[in-house]
């Protein structure tokens, strides 16, 4: 390896990785990140199943049976009726949750949110 040193050939290893820490995310992202973490909890899984059973695995927007397995269009999604925007009271409020199909959630609900109507 030492034989190539100083002959003007580039290193095949590339530049070394920086030892400096990356900057912390902006303060405003804390709520959004925290609420995404809530989706990975056992508490959310229990609440999600409770809502699906309450709604009898039927989409409250279209009436379709939620019997598909992700990513099928008729797979169940538990949706927040009023967006929680990181507010834990709204996130965990069972009355603010509804069972919907993945198809409705990915199309209609996202369209409403983009237009600021949901």
C-alpha positions in Angstrom: 0.0 0.0 0.0 2.8 2.4 0.7 4.2 2.0 -2.8 1.3 4.1 -4.3 1.7 6.9 -1.7 2.8 10.1 -3.3 2.2 9.1 -6.9 -0.8 11.3 -7.5 -3.4 8.5 -7.4 -6.6 9.2 -5.5 -7.5 7.2 -2.5 -9.9 4.3 -3.1 -11.3 4.8 0.4 -12.8 8.2 -0.1 -12.9 11.0 2.4 -13.0 10.1 6.1 -16.4 10.6 7.8 -16.8 13.7 9.9 -16.3 13.3 13.6 -18.5 16.3 14.3 -22.0 15.7 15.5 -24.8 16.7 13.3 -26.9 19.6 14.6 -30.0 18.9 16.6 -33.3 19.1 14.7 -35.2 22.4 15.0 -37.3 22.7 18.2 -40.6 22.7 16.2 -40.0 19.1 15.1 -40.2 17.7 18.6 -44.0 17.4 18.7 -44.2 15.8 15.3 -41.4 13.3 16.1 -42.9 12.5 19.4 -46.3 11.8 18.0 -44.8 9.4 15.4 -43.1 7.6 18.3 -46.5 7.2 19.9 -47.6 5.0 16.9 -45.0 2.5 17.9 -46.3 1.9 21.4 -48.3 -1.0 22.9 -50.7 1.7 24.2 -51.5 2.8 20.6 -51.9 -0.8 19.3 -54.4 -1.5 22.1 -56.3 1.7 21.4 -56.2 1.1 17.6 -57.7 -2.4 18.1 -60.4 -1.0 20.5 -61.4 1.5 17.8 -61.5 -1.1 15.0 -63.6 -3.4 17.2 -65.9 -0.5 18.2 -66.5 0.3 14.5 -66.8 -3.5 13.7 -64.0 -3.3 11.1 -66.2 -1.2 8.8 -65.0 2.1 7.2 -66.9 5.0 8.7 -66.6 7.0 5.5 -67.4 4.4 2.8 -69.0 1.5 4.6 -66.5 -1.0 3.1 -65.5 -4.0 5.3 -61.9 -3.6 6.5 -60.7 -7.2 5.9 -57.6 -6.6 3.8 -54.0 -6.9 4.9 -51.7 -3.9 4.4 -51.2 -2.6 1.7 -54.6 -3.7 0.3 -57.0 -0.9 -0.4 -59.5 -2.3 2.1 -56.9 -2.7 4.9 -57.9 -1.0 8.2 -56.5 2.4 9.2 -57.3 4.3 12.4 -57.6 7.9 11.5 -57.7 11.1 13.6 -60.9 13.0 12.8 -59.5 16.3 13.9 -55.7 16.4 13.3 -53.8 16.2 16.5 -50.7 18.2 15.4 -48.7 16.7 18.3 -51.3 17.4 20.9 -51.4 14.3 23.2 -55.0 15.0 24.3 -56.2 14.9 20.7 -53.9 12.0 19.8 -55.1 9.6 22.5 -58.8 10.7 22.5 -60.8 7.7 21.5 -63.7 9.9 20.3 -61.3 11.6 17.9 -60.5 8.3 16.1 -62.4 6.5 13.3 -61.8 3.3 11.4 -61.3 3.9 7.7 -60.0 2.0 4.7 -56.4 2.6 3.5 -57.8 3.6 0.1 -60.0 6.4 1.6 -57.3 7.5 4.0 -54.6 7.7 1.3 -56.8 9.5 -1.2 -59.7 11.5 0.3 -58.3 12.3 3.7 -54.9 13.3 2.4 -56.6 15.5 -0.2 -58.7 17.2 2.6 -55.6 17.8 4.7 -53.6 19.3 1.8 -56.5 21.7 1.2 -56.7 22.6 4.9 -60.2 21.2 5.3 -59.3 18.4 7.7 
